[in-house]
Amino acid sequence: MKRAGRGRQPTKIDSPNVETFMEMLFAERGASVNTASAYRRDLKQLEDFLKSRNAGMDGCSSDDLRAYMARMERDGMASRTAARRLSALRQFYRFLYAEGLRGDDPSSAIDAPRLGRSLPKILSEDDVERLLAAARARPGPEGRRLVCLLEIAYATGLRVSELVSLPLAAAARDERLLIVWGKGGKERMVPLTEAATEATATYRNDRAHFLGGQTESRFLFPSRSAEGHLTRRRLGQLLKELALECGIDPAKVSPHVLRHAFATHLLDHGADLRSVQQMLGHADISTTQIYTHVLGQRLRSIIENHHPLAEKH
């Protein structure tokens, strides 16, 4: 399948119905290559397990699937990983049933693993300022690119894949607005801060430094990588190096953590949940609501000062 890999062979699965399912993910749901690859890996894990029971993907029973979930639990797999795998197989078998490729859905009787509500890792506002100060202290084009990446990430809360693959024309219509194509090909507009706008304008003068012999590139952050733009892995490495330089635990810092910081700090300063949902590109507001569990001093202050039952000192 042409879209299943960029320079790497797709994971081979014996069931031809998996390929039909993958085509549906691309054609009807607009799944990204990364999302499709994750589904394929999860279904491959299921197929390997079923083979050990002399069962096949297309004809397995609910008992086979229960045994698969039990094996993951015995192996000590994290409940969220197990839930993700269950989600992949459920969507596969619902697809087979809907398309008339099976007369039943064996996944419908499978209970999901219980999930504890894990709160996102958060950087404080001071942590973000330290990261930015360390980036500004780096000389030359590399330093100015890193400042631009940090300012845009913290100003917009973009997903890392959205950030590194930003087209050069993303801010062409209005320098204070960023046009982002997110999951499922959905377009959204995200406002840029003045600092992010200035950092982007400064970095554009250095952009040719990263073209790697190309005369031009459609990406804002071009590189010599196979993708043609800065990779997610490289950005993660740069952030961890920066964290070490400014005395922050590198385990606390990643592009995804910057996205969490953006959302939490906005809510902490009074932004409404619906606006944050739109900027993050969340389809469901319940996904955004997790940030209300990590609000800091502002929420405590409101409760202490304005709640009618708060103790007065």
C-alpha positions as CSV (number, residue, x, y, z in Angstrom):
1,M,0.0,0.0,0.0
2,K,1.6,3.2,-1.2
3,R,0.7,5.4,1.8
4,A,1.5,3.0,4.6
5,G,5.2,3.9,4.9
6,R,7.7,6.5,4.1
7,G,10.9,4.6,3.2
8,R,9.9,1.7,5.4
9,Q,8.0,-1.5,4.5
10,P,4.5,-1.7,6.1
11,T,3.9,-4.4,8.8
12,K,2.8,-7.5,6.9
13,I,-0.6,-9.0,8.0
14,D,-2.0,-12.1,6.4
15,S,-5.7,-11.0,6.6
16,P,-6.7,-9.2,3.3
17,N,-9.5,-7.6,5.2
18,V,-7.0,-5.5,7.2
19,E,-5.9,-3.9,4.0
20,T,-9.5,-3.1,3.1
21,F,-9.9,-1.6,6.6
22,M,-6.7,0.5,6.2
23,E,-8.0,1.9,2.9
24,M,-11.2,2.9,4.7
25,L,-9.2,4.7,7.4
26,F,-7.4,6.8,4.7
27,A,-10.4,7.4,2.4
28,E,-13.2,8.0,4.8
29,R,-11.6,9.1,8.0
30,G,-8.6,11.0,6.6
31,A,-6.2,9.1,8.9
32,S,-2.6,10.2,8.9
33,V,0.2,7.8,8.0
34,N,1.2,7.7,11.7
35,T,-2.3,6.8,12.9
36,A,-2.6,4.1,10.2
37,S,0.8,2.7,11.2
38,A,-0.3,2.5,14.8
39,Y,-3.5,0.6,13.9
40,R,-1.5,-1.8,11.7
41,R,0.9,-2.5,14.5
42,D,-1.9,-3.2,17.0
43,L,-3.7,-5.5,14.6
44,K,-0.4,-7.3,13.9
45,Q,0.0,-8.0,17.6
46,L,-3.5,-9.5,17.7
47,E,-2.9,-11.6,14.6
48,D,0.3,-13.0,16.1
49,F,-1.6,-13.9,19.3
50,L,-4.4,-15.6,17.4
51,K,-2.0,-17.7,15.4
52,S,-0.7,-19.1,18.7
53,R,-4.3,-20.3,19.4
54,N,-4.7,-21.6,15.8
55,A,-7.2,-18.9,15.1
56,G,-7.4,-16.3,12.4
57,M,-8.2,-12.6,12.3
58,D,-11.3,-12.9,10.3
59,G,-12.9,-15.9,12.1
60,C,-11.9,-15.4,15.8
61,S,-14.4,-15.6,18.6
62,S,-15.1,-13.3,21.6
63,D,-13.3,-15.9,23.7
64,D,-10.2,-15.5,21.6
65,L,-10.3,-11.7,22.1
66,R,-10.9,-12.1,25.9
67,A,-7.8,-14.4,26.0
68,Y,-5.9,-11.7,24.2
69,M,-6.9,-9.0,26.7
70,A,-6.0,-11.4,29.6
71,R,-2.6,-12.0,28.1
72,M,-1.9,-8.3,28.0
73,E,-2.9,-7.9,31.6
74,R,-0.7,-10.9,32.7
75,D,2.2,-9.3,30.8
76,G,1.8,-6.2,32.9
77,M,0.8,-3.9,30.0
78,A,-0.3,-0.4,30.9
79,S,-4.1,-0.1,30.9
80,R,-4.0,2.8,28.5
81,T,-1.9,0.8,26.0
82,A,-4.3,-2.2,26.3
83,A,-7.3,0.2,25.8
84,R,-5.7,1.6,22.7
85,R,-5.2,-1.9,21.3
86,L,-8.8,-2.8,22.2
87,S,-10.0,0.3,20.4
88,A,-8.1,-0.7,17.2
89,L,-9.5,-4.2,17.2
90,R,-13.0,-3.0,18.0
91,Q,-13.0,-0.6,15.0
92,F,-11.7,-3.4,12.8
93,Y,-14.4,-5.9,13.7
94,R,-17.1,-3.2,13.6
95,F,-15.9,-2.5,10.1
96,L,-16.1,-6.2,9.1
97,Y,-19.6,-6.4,10.5
98,A,-20.8,-3.2,8.8
99,E,-19.4,-4.3,5.5
100,G,-21.0,-7.8,5.7
101,L,-17.6,-9.5,5.9
102,R,-18.6,-11.1,9.2
103,G,-22.1,-12.0,10.6
104,D,-21.2,-10.7,14.1
105,D,-18.9,-8.4,16.0
106,P,-16.8,-10.5,18.4
107,S,-15.4,-7.4,20.1
108,S,-18.9,-6.1,21.2
109,A,-18.8,-8.4,24.3
110,I,-15.3,-7.3,25.4
111,D,-15.0,-5.0,28.5
112,A,-12.4,-2.2,28.3
113,P,-9.7,-2.2,30.9
114,R,-10.2,0.3,33.7
115,L,-8.3,3.5,33.3
116,G,-7.0,5.8,36.0
117,R,-7.3,9.4,35.0
118,S,-3.7,10.4,34.3
119,L,-3.0,14.1,34.4
120,P,-0.7,15.6,31.8
121,K,2.8,16.6,32.7
122,I,3.0,20.4,33.2
123,L,5.7,23.0,32.9
124,S,5.3,26.1,35.1
125,E,5.3,29.5,33.5
126,D,8.8,30.0,35.0
127,D,10.0,26.8,33.4
128,V,8.8,28.0,30.0
129,E,10.6,31.4,30.5
130,R,13.8,29.5,31.3
131,L,13.6,27.4,28.2
132,L,13.0,30.5,26.1
133,A,15.9,32.4,27.7
134,A,18.2,29.4,27.1
135,A,17.1,29.3,23.4
136,R,17.7,33.0,23.0
137,A,21.2,32.6,24.3
138,R,22.0,30.1,21.5
139,P,23.8,31.9,18.6
140,G,23.2,31.8,14.9
141,P,20.4,30.3,12.8
142,E,20.1,27.2,15.0
143,G,19.3,29.3,18.0
144,R,16.8,31.6,16.1
145,R,15.0,28.6,14.7
146,L,14.7,27.1,18.2
147,V,13.3,30.4,19.6
148,C,10.8,30.4,16.7
149,L,9.7,26.8,17.4
150,L,9.3,27.4,21.1
151,E,7.4,30.7,20.7
152,I,5.0,29.1,18.2
153,A,4.5,26.0,20.2
154,Y,3.8,27.9,23.4
155,A,1.6,30.5,21.6
156,T,-0.6,28.0,19.8
157,G,-0.5,24.6,21.5
158,L,0.1,22.8,18.1
159,R,0.5,19.1,18.0
160,V,4.2,18.3,17.3
161,S,3.3,16.8,13.9
162,E,1.5,20.0,13.0
163,L,4.3,22.2,14.2
164,V,7.3,20.6,12.4
165,S,5.3,20.2,9.2
166,L,3.9,23.8,9.1
167,P,3.8,25.0,5.5
168,L,5.7,28.2,4.7
169,A,2.4,29.7,3.6
170,A,0.6,28.9,6.9
171,A,0.8,32.5,8.2
172,A,0.6,34.2,4.8
173,R,-3.0,35.5,5.0
174,D,-2.4,37.3,8.3
175,E,0.8,37.4,10.2
176,R,-1.0,37.3,13.5
177,L,-3.0,34.2,12.6
178,L,-1.7,30.7,11.8
179,I,-3.7,28.4,9.5
180,V,-3.3,24.8,10.7
181,W,-4.4,21.6,9.0
182,G,-5.1,19.2,11.8
183,K,-6.4,15.7,12.3
184,G,-8.8,14.5,9.6
185,G,-7.7,17.4,7.3
186,K,-9.7,19.9,9.4
187,E,-8.5,23.5,9.1
188,R,-8.4,25.8,12.1
189,M,-7.1,29.3,12.7
190,V,-4.9,29.9,15.8
191,P,-3.8,33.4,16.9
192,L,-0.1,34.1,17.3
193,T,1.3,36.2,20.1
194,E,3.5,39.2,19.3
195,A,6.5,37.4,20.5
196,A,5.8,34.4,18.2
197,T,5.2,36.7,15.2
198,E,8.5,38.5,15.8
199,A,10.4,35.3,16.3
200,T,8.9,33.9,13.0
201,A,9.8,37.0,11.1
202,T,13.4,36.9,12.4
203,Y,13.8,33.2,11.7
204,R,12.6,33.6,8.1
205,N,15.9,35.4,7.3
206,D,17.8,32.2,8.5
207,R,15.5,29.7,6.8
208,A,17.7,29.2,3.8
209,H,20.4,27.8,6.1
210,F,18.3,24.7,6.7
211,L,17.3,23.9,3.1
212,G,20.1,21.3,2.7
213,G,21.0,22.1,-0.9
214,Q,17.3,22.5,-2.0
215,T,16.5,25.7,-3.8
216,E,13.2,26.0,-2.0
217,S,10.9,24.1,0.3
218,R,7.2,24.4,1.1
219,F,7.9,23.9,4.8
220,L,8.5,26.6,7.3
221,F,11.1,24.4,9.1
222,P,12.9,22.6,6.2
223,S,15.6,20.0,6.8
224,R,17.6,17.3,5.2
225,S,15.3,14.6,6.5
226,A,13.4,12.2,4.3
227,E,10.2,14.1,5.2
228,G,11.8,17.4,4.0
229,H,11.1,19.1,7.3
230,L,12.4,19.0,10.9
231,T,11.4,15.7,12.4
232,R,9.5,15.2,15.6
233,R,12.4,13.2,17.1
234,R,14.9,16.0,16.4
235,L,12.7,18.6,18.0
236,G,12.3,16.4,21.1
237,Q,16.1,16.1,21.2
238,L,16.6,19.8,21.0
239,L,14.1,20.5,23.8
240,K,15.8,18.0,26.1
241,E,19.2,19.5,25.4
242,L,17.7,22.9,26.2
243,A,16.2,21.6,29.4
244,L,19.6,20.4,30.6
245,E,21.1,23.8,29.8
246,C,18.7,25.6,32.1
247,G,18.5,23.1,34.9
248,I,15.1,21.5,34.2
249,D,14.7,17.7,34.3
250,P,14.7,16.6,30.6
251,A,12.1,14.0,31.4
252,K,9.7,16.9,32.1
253,V,10.2,18.5,28.6
254,S,8.8,17.4,25.3
255,P,6.8,19.0,22.4
256,H,3.7,17.4,23.8
257,V,4.4,18.9,27.3
258,L,4.6,22.4,25.7
259,R,1.1,21.8,24.3
260,H,-0.1,20.9,27.8
261,A,1.6,24.0,29.2
262,F,-0.1,26.2,26.6
263,A,-3.6,24.9,27.5
264,T,-3.1,24.9,31.3
265,H,-1.6,28.4,31.4
266,L,-4.4,29.8,29.3
267,L,-7.0,28.4,31.5
268,D,-5.1,29.5,34.6
269,H,-5.3,33.1,33.3
270,G,-9.0,33.0,32.6
271,A,-9.5,31.6,29.1
272,D,-12.7,29.7,28.6
273,L,-12.6,26.0,27.9
274,R,-14.4,26.2,24.5
275,S,-11.8,28.6,23.1
276,V,-9.0,26.4,24.3
277,Q,-10.7,23.4,22.7
278,Q,-10.9,25.2,19.4
279,M,-7.2,26.2,19.5
280,L,-6.1,22.7,20.4
281,G,-8.2,21.2,17.6
282,H,-10.0,18.8,20.0
283,A,-13.1,17.3,18.4
284,D,-14.6,16.7,21.8
285,I,-14.5,19.1,24.7
286,S,-14.2,16.3,27.2
287,T,-10.6,15.9,26.0
288,T,-9.9,19.5,26.9
289,Q,-11.6,19.2,30.3
290,I,-8.6,17.2,31.7
291,Y,-6.7,20.5,32.0
292,T,-9.3,21.8,34.5
293,H,-7.8,19.2,37.0
294,V,-4.4,20.8,36.9
295,L,-5.2,24.5,37.3
296,G,-3.0,26.3,39.8
297,Q,-3.0,29.4,41.9
298,R,-5.8,31.2,40.1
299,L,-8.4,28.6,40.8
300,R,-7.4,28.2,44.4
301,S,-7.5,32.0,44.8
302,I,-11.0,32.2,43.4
303,I,-12.2,29.5,45.8
304,E,-10.5,31.0,48.8
305,N,-11.7,34.5,48.1
306,H,-15.1,34.2,46.6
307,H,-16.7,30.9,47.6
308,P,-19.5,31.6,50.1
309,L,-18.3,28.8,52.5
310,A,-14.6,29.7,52.3
311,E,-13.1,30.4,55.7
312,K,-12.3,34.1,56.1
313,H,-9.1,35.1,57.8
